[in-house]
Amino acid sequence: MTSAATAASAGAATRHPAHLGVEGVSVHFGGVHALNGVSFEAEAGAIVGLIGANGSGKTTTLDVISGLVAPQAGTVRLDGIDLAEYLPEERLGVGMVRSFQDCRLFPELTVLDVLLLSEDARQEVSVLPTTLRLPWARRAERRKQAAVDEVIGAFGLERFRHHRTSELSTGTRRVVDLASIVLAKPRILLLDEPTAGIAQREAEAFIPLLRRLHQVADTTIVLVEHDVPLVFELCSAVVVMELGCVVAAGPPEVIRADPKALAAYLGASDEALMASGPVTGNDAASGGGTSGDAGERPGGG
């Protein structure tokens, strides 16, 4: 068994939130310096936001952390373990889960089926014991159904349980994607623009939704997001990137007061700062959940 596989087995047994350390990471694509000495930390259980203009290196940073891109220099460590030799699937084995901007769900499957498949992928029960209805297989099936029911309730998806995912709005499909991530039991979750492509009202409702995900999954989150107010409200630490470099890092209140950071993520415009505001009133009370269609509000009371 390789050292990566051994660590993966250990990680599967200990599902506490992980500490992430990114140290001096550089990535070059030909003559283009996508990342240049990027360093930051995500403490165990924290939510860390990466912000910056388009082309600043945020998504490339997630690609390096998740193992999709190999850096020319620097290290990525999870709880102090260097992940240089870990393939993406081996990083999944130690509890690292990556969510992309465009969630891809099986269009012909219902929400329930998608979530059952997600739970199957984590804790598969072979076909023969299930077909023979052996006692331990029946217990495993009951545990799987209970886990899925809990996540459906936590994310307000009960009314969509038997809807095909192709029938759902973009926002609601994004909620189903986040619910499936919880079933993966991540120790660290990499989220790439979870509010991309959804309506402004929905983006506001994602703040309590992401808080719920953080609480239910009991995980560390590294979040790439263009919605700066969402990042400042949700995250305990913010990393500001510009042209492949980290120009500032710290608590939101420190970043707000840093002129260099302000210039990097806002430039000459206030539009990013006005992208969304805090959820108020019934939205916050309902706990969020979204959709692009009128009347669809998973997570509502």
C-alpha positions in Angstrom: 0.0 0.0 0.0 1.4 3.4 -1.0 1.9 6.2 1.6 -1.0 8.1 -0.1 -3.3 5.1 0.2 -2.3 4.6 3.9 -3.0 8.2 4.6 -6.4 7.9 2.8 -7.4 5.0 5.0 -6.5 7.1 8.1 -8.3 10.1 6.7 -11.5 8.0 6.2 -11.4 7.0 9.8 -10.9 10.5 11.2 -13.4 12.9 9.7 -12.6 16.0 11.7 -12.1 19.3 9.8 -8.7 19.6 8.2 -6.1 22.3 8.3 -4.8 23.4 4.9 -1.4 25.0 4.3 -0.5 26.4 0.9 3.2 27.5 0.7 5.0 29.3 -2.1 2.9 27.7 -4.9 3.9 28.8 -8.4 2.3 27.6 -11.7 3.5 28.5 -15.2 1.7 27.8 -18.4 4.4 28.4 -21.0 5.5 32.0 -20.5 2.3 32.8 -18.5 2.8 33.0 -14.7 -0.7 31.9 -13.4 0.5 31.7 -9.8 3.6 33.2 -8.3 4.5 32.2 -4.8 1.0 31.9 -3.4 0.8 31.2 0.3 -2.1 31.1 2.8 -3.6 28.9 5.5 -7.1 27.7 6.3 -7.4 26.8 9.9 -9.4 23.6 10.7 -13.1 24.5 10.7 -12.6 27.9 9.1 -14.3 29.4 6.0 -11.6 31.2 3.9 -12.6 33.2 0.9 -10.4 33.8 -2.2 -11.3 37.0 -4.0 -9.8 39.1 -6.8 -10.4 40.2 -10.4 -10.8 37.7 -13.3 -7.5 36.2 -14.1 -6.0 36.7 -10.6 -5.4 33.0 -10.1 -8.2 32.0 -7.8 -9.5 28.9 -9.7 -6.0 27.9 -10.6 -5.3 27.9 -6.9 -8.2 25.5 -6.3 -6.9 23.3 -9.2 -3.5 23.0 -7.5 -5.0 22.2 -4.1 -7.3 19.6 -5.5 -4.5 18.0 -7.6 -5.8 18.9 -11.1 -2.8 21.0 -11.7 0.8 20.2 -10.6 2.7 23.3 -9.4 6.3 24.0 -10.6 7.1 25.1 -7.0 5.6 25.1 -3.6 3.6 22.7 -1.4 0.0 21.9 -0.4 -0.3 20.3 3.0 -3.4 18.8 4.7 -2.9 18.5 8.4 0.8 18.8 7.8 0.9 16.0 5.2 2.5 17.0 1.8 0.0 16.2 -0.9 2.5 16.3 -3.8 2.2 12.6 -4.7 -1.6 12.5 -4.2 -3.8 12.1 -7.2 -7.1 13.9 -7.2 -9.0 10.7 -6.2 -6.5 10.1 -3.4 -7.2 13.6 -2.1 -10.8 12.7 -2.1 -9.9 9.7 0.0 -8.4 11.9 2.7 -11.6 14.1 2.8 -10.9 16.8 0.1 -14.0 17.5 -2.0 -14.1 20.0 -4.9 -17.3 21.6 -6.2 -17.1 23.3 -9.7 -19.0 26.3 -11.0 -21.3 24.2 -13.3 -22.7 21.4 -11.2 -23.4 18.4 -13.3 -26.4 16.3 -12.1 -28.0 13.4 -13.8 -30.9 15.1 -15.6 -33.2 12.1 -15.7 -32.8 11.2 -12.0 -34.9 12.6 -9.2 -33.4 14.6 -6.3 -33.8 11.6 -4.1 -32.0 9.3 -6.6 -29.1 11.7 -7.0 -28.6 11.9 -3.3 -28.9 8.1 -2.9 -26.2 7.7 -5.5 -24.0 10.1 -3.7 -24.4 8.1 -0.5 -23.8 4.9 -2.4 -20.5 6.3 -3.7 -19.3 6.9 -0.1 -20.5 3.6 1.4 -21.3 1.1 -1.3 -23.2 -2.1 -0.6 -22.6 -4.9 -3.1 -25.5 -6.1 -5.3 -25.7 -9.7 -4.1 -26.1 -9.0 -0.3 -28.7 -6.4 -1.2 -30.6 -8.7 -3.5 -30.6 -11.5 -1.0 -31.7 -8.9 1.7 -29.1 -10.1 4.2 -29.6 -8.4 7.6 -26.5 -6.3 7.5 -27.3 -5.2 3.9 -30.8 -4.1 5.1 -29.3 -2.2 8.0 -26.9 -0.4 5.6 -29.7 0.5 3.3 -31.7 2.0 6.2 -28.7 4.0 7.3 -28.2 5.3 3.7 -31.9 6.3 3.5 -31.7 8.0 6.9 -28.6 10.0 5.9 -30.3 11.1 2.7 -33.5 12.1 4.5 -31.5 14.1 7.0 -29.8 16.1 4.2 -33.0 16.6 2.3 -34.5 18.1 5.5 -31.5 20.2 6.3 -31.4 21.8 2.9 -35.2 22.3 2.5 -35.5 19.9 -0.5 -38.5 17.9 0.7 -40.9 19.4 -1.9 -38.4 18.6 -4.7 -37.7 15.0 -3.5 -39.3 13.3 -6.5 -38.6 16.0 -9.1 -36.1 15.3 -11.8 -33.1 17.5 -11.6 -33.7 18.6 -15.2 -37.0 20.2 -14.0 -35.3 22.3 -11.4 -34.0 25.9 -11.7 -30.3 26.6 -11.7 -30.4 27.7 -8.0 -32.2 24.6 -6.8 -29.8 22.3 -8.8 -27.0 24.1 -7.0 -28.6 23.3 -3.6 -28.9 19.7 -4.6 -25.2 19.7 -5.5 -24.3 21.2 -2.1 -26.5 18.6 -0.4 -24.7 15.8 -2.2 -21.4 17.3 -1.1 -22.5 16.9 2.6 -23.0 13.2 2.0 -19.4 12.9 0.9 -18.4 13.8 4.4 -15.7 16.4 3.4 -12.9 17.3 5.8 -12.1 20.2 3.5 -14.4 21.6 0.8 -13.3 23.6 -2.1 -16.1 25.7 -3.6 -15.7 27.4 -6.9 -18.2 30.3 -7.2 -21.3 28.6 -5.8 -23.5 31.6 -6.8 -22.3 31.8 -10.4 -25.2 32.0 -12.9 -28.0 32.4 -10.4 -30.2 35.4 -9.7 -29.3 38.2 -7.3 -32.0 37.3 -4.9 -30.8 33.7 -4.9 -27.2 34.8 -4.2 -28.4 36.6 -1.0 -30.2 33.4 0.2 -27.0 31.4 -0.3 -25.4 33.0 2.8 -27.5 31.1 5.3 -27.4 28.0 3.0 -23.6 27.9 3.0 -23.6 28.5 6.8 -25.9 25.5 7.1 -23.6 23.4 4.9 -20.6 24.4 7.0 -22.4 23.4 10.2 -24.0 20.2 9.0 -20.8 19.0 7.2 -18.5 20.1 10.1 -15.8 20.9 7.6 -13.2 23.5 6.5 -14.2 25.5 3.5 -12.1 27.4 0.9 -14.4 29.5 -1.2 -13.8 31.3 -4.5 -16.5 33.9 -5.0 -17.0 37.1 -7.0 -19.8 38.3 -4.6 -17.6 40.3 -2.2 -20.3 41.1 0.4 -21.1 37.4 0.6 -17.5 36.6 1.3 -17.1 39.3 3.9 -20.3 38.2 5.7 -19.6 34.5 5.5 -15.8 34.0 5.9 -13.6 34.2 8.9 -10.6 35.0 6.7 -10.2 36.5 3.3 -7.3 36.1 0.8 -7.0 38.8 -1.9 -5.3 37.8 -5.1 -4.0 39.9 -8.0 -2.1 38.6 -11.1 -1.3 35.3 -9.5 -0.1 36.7 -6.2 -1.5 37.1 -2.7 -1.7 40.9 -2.0 -3.5 40.7 1.4 -4.8 38.1 3.8 -6.6 38.3 7.1 -10.0 38.8 8.8 -12.7 40.7 6.7 -12.4 43.8 8.8 -8.7 44.0 8.2 -9.1 43.5 4.4 -11.8 46.2 4.2 -9.3 48.7 5.7 -6.4 47.7 3.4 -6.1 50.1 0.4 -4.0 47.7 -1.6 -6.5 44.9 -1.1 -9.4 47.3 -1.9 -7.8 48.2 -5.2 -7.1 44.5 -6.1 -10.7 43.3 -5.7 -12.6 46.4 -6.6 -10.4 48.3 -9.0 -12.0 51.6 -9.9 -15.6 50.3 -9.5 -17.9 50.0 -6.5 -20.1 47.4 -8.4 -18.5 44.4 -6.8 -19.0 45.8 -3.3 -22.7 46.3 -4.1 -23.1 42.8 -5.6 -25.3 41.5 -2.8 -26.2 42.4 0.8 -27.0 40.5 3.9 -30.1 38.4 4.0 -32.8 40.0 6.1 -36.3 39.2 7.3 -38.0 36.0 6.1 -35.0 35.0 4.0 -32.7 34.7 6.9 -35.4 33.1 9.1 -36.1 30.5 6.4 -32.4 29.5 6.2 -31.9 30.2 2.5 -32.2 27.8 -0.3 -32.9 29.1 -3.8 -34.2 28.8 -7.2 -34.5 30.9 -10.3 -38.2 30.4 -10.7 -40.9 32.2 -8.7 -42.1 30.2 -5.8 -39.2 27.7 -5.6 -37.4 28.3 -2.3 -35.7 25.1 -0.9 -34.7 25.8 2.6 -37.8 27.8 3.3 -40.0 27.3 6.3 
